[in-house]
Amino acid sequence: MPAEYIVKAVVLVLVGVIIGTIGTLVGLGGGFAVVPVLVFFTRLKDADRSVAAATSLVAVFLNACSGTFNYARQKRIDVAAGLLVAMAAIPSAVLGAATVGAIGGKHFIFDIAFAVVAALMAALLIGERLVAKLGPLFRRKSKRRPRLVFDRRMQLRDGSYLNYKLDARRGLLTGAICGFIAGFLGIGGGIVQVPFMILFMGLPVHIAVATSQFILLFSTASATIFNAGRGRIQFDLALPIGLGLIIGAAIGARISRAVGGWFIRLALAFILLLIAVWMFFTAF
């Protein structure tokens, strides 16, 4: 094995640790930074963007496995909500992967789409309190009991309880949207999934972050199987980063227990804004 490859592999593992720690801490699954790293710092910078997206999904899947295991031990995953979202995320992730392949992974379209999605989600998180105040103004008032809305009560590892509601229709819509974006951009979906689960579905921040990792298992696996069948994955890049993401996921899950929900929200928004600016300028 060439020494040059070993050095690159070690660097990719270290980068993966950093990305995995941050990604799991804010529920992004790591893909939010894996794609830019592959595009700008590896041989994939001149390649079809669909190859970078497909390679990223392998690493994100490994990160999701580790993150899910650690969050499950903390009893922070809402399995019912996760399976509900995953039902819609699985087919839409495959559709997203097929779409990016169909357009040939064109750099301009891919980079602009990535930047827009990141900026939009950052804006939603920063303006969450305003959204919460304006939200009722756009909802129809009805005396009828909402359909397919269920009461949820979760006991955390420390013995405390969280009470909230789960809207099945919003969960399915969240899965459809986030799954497509996951397959198309190769980011796993967490970059959109966590904000949607917090703002649209109304899940508590810590539950949304943990459950997002669980959902990523299904959406990234389905898209990865699709991409592998078409030879788009560069495993020599995906596996070292994936190993680093696994280590980072364990670190991030442990740190998250001592970090407040509002801090996670602000950190997520800041990271998304940086990535949005970066990807936007590379499109031109």
ABEGO torsion letter per residue (X at the ends): XBAAAAAAAAAAAAAAAAAAAAAAAAGAGGAAAAAAAAAAABAAAABBAAAAAAAAAAAAAAAAAAAAAAAAAAGABBAAAAAAAAAAAAAAAAAAAAAAAAAGGBAAAAAAAAAAAAAAAAAAAAAAAAAAAAAAAABBBBABBBBGBBBBBBBBAAGBBBBBBBBAAAAAAAAAAAAAAAAAAGAGGAAAAAAAAAAAAGBBAAAAAAAAAAAAAAAAAAAAAAAAAAGABBAAAAAAAAAAAAAAAAAAAAAAAABBAAAAAAAAAAAAAAAAAAAAAAAX
